[in-house]
Amino acid sequence: MKHFLISLLCCLALAATGVATAVQAASPQAEAAITASAAQQAAMQHELTRLIEQFGDGIAETYSENPARIVYGNFFDDHKNDAVVLFNLEGYGGGNHHAEFIAFFTELEQFDVAGKRNRPYLLVAVTKLGERGWRSFDFNSASIKQGAVTLKGKEMASRDAMCCPSLTITRSFSVDEFDHIVESKDGKLKRRITRP
């Protein structure tokens, strides 16, 4: 009963915050959306909250124009309800700097050890996707194909103002065998590189 009530409260909080919890197939090549159970959604909402606390400075907040998104899919060979969290923070130090992040989670089989139950999801990898003066992604454009998340966004061109990238880009992100996030452009995989 206790777990049910916690799950119910988390789901109500999830609905209230407006966090997207599944991705729709964006094209015929994209895989069909996977819908997570209420308990899985509650667990991932908790993980999102933890990420925001860890990557924030106590002042920065999530950017409401591009709300956080939790996408479920088969990102690791043995699981079908793995999750990717896309989130952003703005206002670091009270300023106008913002940053965007991607985090991959693997679904765990539930078990008890010494009277303790493991969490349903384990963080595998997380990295910064973009920030002011570099690039920005539309989290609603997320689609899943062959274990990768593809996002559309804008990148800085040479004459762009810091606020307003104008170069249209599409990038795919996946996790390699060493748990590194790998970025792909035009089907060519490469390790995450630092921003220009």
Secondary structure, DSSP 4 states (H G I P E B T S, - for coil): -HHHHHHHHHHHHHHHHT-B------STTSPPP-PPPHHHHHHHHHHHHHHHHHHS-SS-B--TTS--EEEEE--STT-SSEEEEEEEEE-GGGSS-EEEEEEEEEE----EETTEE--SEEEEEEEEEEETTTEEEEEEEEEEETTEEEEEEEE--TT--TT---EEEEEEEEE-TTS-EEEEETTEEEE-----
